[in-house]
Amino acid sequence: MDELLKKLDTLPSGYISKKTIKGKEYTYLQYFEKGKLVSKYIPAKKVKFIEKKLALRKELEKEVEELSDGYIPMVPVTKRELELTGYIMCGDKIAAKIYKGEVVSFDEKIAPFYLQRNKDAKAYFASRCVDLSRNNARALLRSLNIKDNDDSIIPLYVNGCSLTDNVWFKPSGAVTKYEELKFGKNLYGDASLNGNKKSYPFGACRTPEIVTPGRFEKCWKFENNHWYLYKKENRDEMFSSLFAMELAKVIGVNTVKYEKVDDCLKCKNFAEEYNFDPIGGLVENVDDLVGTYNELKKLNKDVLKDYLKIRYLDALTYNVDRTGNDMGVLRDRDSGEVISLAPNFDNNYSLVSMLPKLDLPANKDPMVLAFVDFIRSDKETKTLFKKCKFPKLKKDTIKKIVLKVDETREDIKDIIDFVYSRFVYIKKHCK
């Protein structure tokens, strides 16, 4: 399909028109551009060439239409949807009733935590929107012919659906079922990842790209019956992500598996069978480690150890960018029960990407100090931290990780000393 679309982009569109002026016949290629009819004169010697190109285009368009069975058209947002009056659904169950963007009532068993805490449906959908500050987001919206710039409205072009949960918006009076709203093949990955504007003969199609937040250029690709997220990163960001992943494996932290593909990191959607509910929906301040711990404790005590592990990894790697969307819980799609903490992911803003010189001592590192204070905040937390039984981190182990990720780095010794010093400081102060 991609090859067919590339070929179509190189071919002329429109039709040939002939006019007789003062007894002489002239040939024109006529096509619409930005809503206006354009006529372009074709020299006699090029007429047959253009005719062949137009005939080829018709053949390819026919092939594309036959292959487009898996591409689901995108429907314009209705007035009822703009009013945000109706229901927020989990699958085909009502999770919350909303009136003009405000949550009137909700089912505390299945409703997203953000809605339960803030009762603001408009802000909830805005949190699911593609980051409009991304350069490629504008190319993506142009490809989809979306003229809205309201981040609470854009997700409604796909009913608010996402690949990481089964939450969606159902306007009052609608008879739609969740099964009808699933994403088909994704045509707009290239526009989202690389900024290439595309248009297709069968019109705009539903795409998960407009409900994928985050500042980095990224896209979803469907491969081997699974969705994979591709994200562009520079050398330091990519190193930091891959180093954190490898270190996580060593110290026993559940983490996503990243794979380097050209200038991107690729990972499988870890929420295929669950609803990923971001930690930012549960707490106001994700940097309040004690407060977040206590809120998670109310949901499921079994997730607390994994929370400590991820925060330990953050302290070792100076991950200062653990936002409300970069951590969360996995919930059962039917019952809403919290099953586990989501695996560690999104570590590109850590280590060398945030501190190129790595010249911050461990005893002055705010990430380390905050973590130590958190562990020492009460006896229960300190006991649970000891039960994690983190292995002794040796310099040689850290060196092996660095070399595995990127053996060409010139700051290998600095990275080893940086991480090791944090391990030593935390071990000393969390006895």
RAMOVEN-V693902 format. One record per backbone hydrogen bond with DSSP energy under -0.5 kcal/mol. NH is the residue of the N-H (numbers start at 1). CO is the residue of the C=O. If there is no record, write none. Layout:
# RAMOVEN-V693902
NH|CO / NH|CO
This chain:
# RAMOVEN-V693902
5|1 / 6|2 / 7|3 / 8|4 / 9|5 / 10|6 / 10|7 / 11|7 / 11|8 / 15|30 / 17|28 / 19|26 / 21|19 / 21|24 / 22|20 / 24|21 / 26|19 / 27|42 / 28|17 / 29|40 / 30|15 / 30|28 / 31|38 / 33|36 / 36|33 / 38|31 / 40|29 / 41|39 / 42|27 / 43|41 / 46|43 / 47|43 / 47|44 / 50|46 / 51|47 / 52|48 / 53|49 / 54|50 / 55|51 / 56|52 / 57|53 / 58|54 / 59|55 / 60|56 / 61|57 / 62|58 / 63|59 / 64|60 / 65|61 / 66|62 / 67|63 / 68|64 / 69|66 / 70|67 / 71|68 / 72|70 / 73|71 / 74|204 / 82|78 / 83|79 / 84|80 / 84|81 / 85|80 / 86|84 / 86|98 / 87|170 / 88|96 / 89|87 / 89|168 / 90|93 / 91|166 / 93|90 / 95|88 / 95|93 / 96|88 / 97|105 / 98|86 / 99|102 / 101|84 / 102|99 / 103|119 / 104|97 / 105|97 / 107|95 / 108|106 / 110|107 / 111|107 / 115|112 / 116|112 / 117|113 / 118|114 / 119|114 / 119|115 / 121|101 / 121|119 / 122|101 / 124|120 / 125|121 / 126|122 / 127|123 / 128|125 / 129|126 / 130|210 / 131|212 / 131|214 / 132|130 / 134|131 / 137|134 / 138|134 / 138|135 / 139|135 / 140|136 / 141|137 / 142|138 / 143|139 / 144|140 / 145|142 / 146|141 / 147|145 / 151|149 / 153|150 / 154|150 / 156|153 / 157|154 / 158|155 / 159|156 / 160|155 / 161|158 / 165|162 / 168|89 / 169|159 / 170|87 / 171|169 / 172|85 / 174|171 / 180|177 / 181|178 / 182|179 / 185|70 / 187|185 / 192|188 / 193|189 / 194|190 / 195|190 / 195|191 / 196|190 / 197|195 / 203|200 / 206|72 / 210|207 / 211|208 / 212|209 / 219|230 / 221|228 / 223|221 / 223|226 / 226|223 / 228|221 / 229|267 / 230|219 / 230|228 / 231|265 / 232|217 / 233|263 / 238|234 / 239|235 / 240|236 / 241|237 / 242|238 / 243|239 / 244|240 / 245|241 / 246|242 / 247|243 / 248|244 / 249|245 / 250|246 / 251|247 / 252|248 / 253|248 / 254|252 / 256|344 / 258|256 / 259|266 / 261|264 / 264|261 / 265|231 / 266|259 / 267|229 / 269|227 / 270|268 / 272|269 / 275|331 / 276|164 / 276|274 / 277|275 / 277|329 / 278|276 / 279|327 / 280|324 / 281|278 / 282|279 / 283|279 / 286|284 / 288|285 / 289|287 / 292|288 / 293|289 / 294|290 / 295|291 / 296|292 / 297|293 / 298|294 / 299|295 / 300|296 / 303|300 / 304|301 / 307|303 / 308|304 / 309|305 / 310|306 / 311|307 / 312|308 / 313|309 / 314|310 / 315|311 / 316|312 / 317|313 / 318|314 / 319|314 / 320|318 / 320|349 / 321|349 / 323|321 / 326|323 / 329|277 / 330|340 / 331|275 / 331|329 / 332|337 / 333|273 / 336|332 / 339|330 / 339|337 / 340|330 / 342|328 / 344|254 / 350|348 / 351|317 / 353|350 / 354|350 / 354|351 / 355|351 / 358|355 / 361|359 / 364|361 / 365|362 / 366|364 / 369|365 / 370|366 / 371|367 / 372|368 / 373|369 / 374|370 / 375|371 / 376|372 / 377|374 / 378|375 / 382|378 / 383|379 / 384|380 / 385|381 / 386|382 / 387|383 / 388|384 / 388|385 / 389|386 / 394|392 / 398|394 / 399|395 / 400|396 / 401|397 / 402|398 / 403|399 / 404|400 / 405|401 / 406|402 / 407|403 / 409|406 / 415|411 / 416|412 / 417|413 / 418|414 / 419|415 / 420|416 / 421|417 / 422|418 / 423|419 / 424|420 / 425|421 / 426|422 / 427|423 / 428|424 / 429|425 / 430|426 / 431|428
